């Protein structure tokens, strides 16, 4: 056993290697190293070996997202509670982040032009943007809304759903249908990939989904999707 002031970068690196060999997750190893660094800071050890730049965390290859196929989205649509279905189709069409359905208000729906506004305060780019809706989705939203004279403009547009509830409903539906698990965020990957396959310019894709860094749009969100099919919104909403 060593005294705290006898611990060097090699001992910390060896511990990282032991944890990695024990199949500990990279995030767990990072937390362990941070905890040790805090203890050594408290003991006044300087320089702190746990903060030495030569103590590297194990490399972890990110798992590539595999956007759901149209068939899998349709299967989930039919399985989830009806109150979540319109929000699900909106995310599939728009590629918006799932948190959007918690923040879009009735006042954000432009009925004349059939588009939805994402306010600047709710986007990562801090820039407002308009989402042009598929006509079938616009019609479905309008059927849910009261007459314009009786609308609460600050009410949530997707009031019957919500990000957390939708995420849970999708997970349960995937399990019930015995299909690969996917999340609402995977619909963003699916939409961007489909737009790219249709040869939409990157600048237009970034504008449509609210992604300022086009390199991230291309490298992170674009995938070789298993199919290129679009959902038949009219058929789904009529079922």
NORUR-V670898 format. One record per residue. N is the residue number from 1. RES is the residue in one letter. PSI is psi as a letter, one per 30 degrees, with the letter a starting at -180 (999 if undefined). BURIAL is b if it has 9 or more other C-alpha atoms within 8 Angstrom, else e. Layout:
((N;RES;PSI;BURIAL) (N;RES;PSI;BURIAL))
//
This chain:
((1;X;k;e) (2;X;l;e) (3;X;l;e) (4;X;e;e) (5;X;g;e) (6;X;f;e) (7;X;k;b) (8;X;l;b) (9;X;e;b) (10;X;e;e) (11;X;e;e) (12;X;e;b) (13;X;e;b) (14;X;e;e) (15;X;e;e) (16;X;e;b) (17;X;e;b) (18;X;e;e) (19;X;e;b) (20;X;e;b) (21;X;f;e) (22;X;g;e) (23;X;g;e) (24;X;k;b) (25;X;l;e) (26;X;e;b) (27;X;e;e) (28;X;e;e) (29;X;e;b) (30;X;e;b) (31;X;e;e) (32;X;e;e) (33;X;e;b) (34;X;e;b) (35;X;e;e) (36;X;e;b) (37;X;e;b) (38;X;e;e) (39;X;e;e) (40;X;e;b) (41;X;e;b) (42;X;e;e) (43;X;f;e) (44;X;g;e) (45;X;k;b) (46;X;k;e) (47;X;l;e) (48;X;j;b) (49;X;f;b) (50;X;f;b) (51;X;g;e) (52;X;k;b) (53;X;f;e) (54;X;f;e) (55;X;j;b) (56;X;k;e) (57;X;l;e) (58;X;k;e) (59;X;k;e) (60;X;j;e) (61;X;k;e) (62;X;k;e) (63;X;k;e) (64;X;k;e) (65;X;k;e) (66;X;j;e) (67;X;k;b) (68;X;l;b) (69;X;l;b) (70;X;e;b) (71;X;e;e) (72;X;e;b) (73;X;e;b) (74;X;e;b) (75;X;e;b) (76;X;e;b) (77;X;e;b) (78;X;f;e) (79;X;e;e) (80;X;l;b) (81;X;k;e) (82;X;e;e) (83;X;f;e) (84;X;f;b) (85;X;e;b) (86;X;e;b) (87;X;e;b) (88;X;e;b) (89;X;e;b) (90;X;e;b) (91;X;e;b) (92;X;e;b) (93;X;e;b) (94;X;f;b) (95;X;g;b) (96;X;l;b) (97;X;k;b) (98;X;f;b) (99;X;f;e) (100;X;e;b) (101;X;f;b) (102;X;f;b) (103;X;f;e) (104;X;k;b) (105;X;l;b) (106;X;e;b) (107;X;f;e) (108;X;f;b) (109;X;j;b) (110;X;j;b) (111;X;e;e) (112;X;e;e) (113;X;g;e) (114;X;i;b) (115;X;l;b) (116;X;k;b) (117;X;k;b) (118;X;j;b) (119;X;l;b) (120;X;e;b) (121;X;f;e) (122;X;g;b) (123;X;l;b) (124;X;f;e) (125;X;f;e) (126;X;h;e) (127;X;k;b) (128;X;l;b) (129;X;l;b) (130;X;k;b) (131;X;j;b) (132;X;k;e) (133;X;l;b) (134;X;k;e) (135;X;e;e) (136;X;e;e) (137;X;e;b) (138;X;e;b) (139;X;e;e) (140;X;e;b) (141;X;e;b) (142;X;e;e) (143;X;f;e) (144;X;f;e) (145;X;k;e) (146;X;l;e) (147;X;k;e) (148;X;e;e) (149;X;f;e) (150;X;g;e) (151;X;k;b) (152;X;j;e) (153;X;f;e) (154;X;g;e) (155;X;l;e) (156;X;k;b) (157;X;e;b) (158;X;i;b) (159;X;f;e) (160;X;f;e) (161;X;a;b) (162;X;l;b) (163;X;e;b) (164;X;e;e) (165;X;e;e) (166;X;e;b) (167;X;e;b) (168;X;e;e) (169;X;e;b) (170;X;e;b) (171;X;e;b) (172;X;e;e) (173;X;e;b) (174;X;e;b) (175;X;e;b) (176;X;e;e) (177;X;f;e) (178;X;h;e) (179;X;l;e) (180;X;k;e) (181;X;k;e) (182;X;l;b) (183;X;l;b) (184;X;e;b) (185;X;f;e) (186;X;f;b) (187;X;f;b) (188;X;e;b) (189;X;e;b) (190;X;e;b) (191;X;e;b) (192;X;e;b) (193;X;e;b) (194;X;e;b) (195;X;e;b) (196;X;e;b) (197;X;f;e) (198;X;g;e) (199;X;h;e) (200;X;k;b) (201;X;k;e) (202;X;e;b) (203;X;e;e) (204;X;e;e) (205;X;e;b) (206;X;e;b) (207;X;e;b) (208;X;e;b) (209;X;g;b) (210;X;h;b) (211;X;j;b) (212;X;e;e) (213;X;j;e) (214;X;f;b) (215;X;e;e) (216;X;e;e) (217;X;e;b) (218;X;e;b) (219;X;f;e) (220;X;e;e) (221;X;f;b) (222;X;k;b) (223;X;l;b) (224;X;j;e) (225;X;l;b) (226;X;f;e) (227;X;l;e) (228;X;g;e) (229;X;k;e) (230;X;l;e) (231;X;k;e) (232;X;i;e) (233;X;e;b) (234;X;e;e) (235;X;e;e) (236;X;e;b) (237;X;f;e) (238;X;f;e) (239;X;999;e))
//
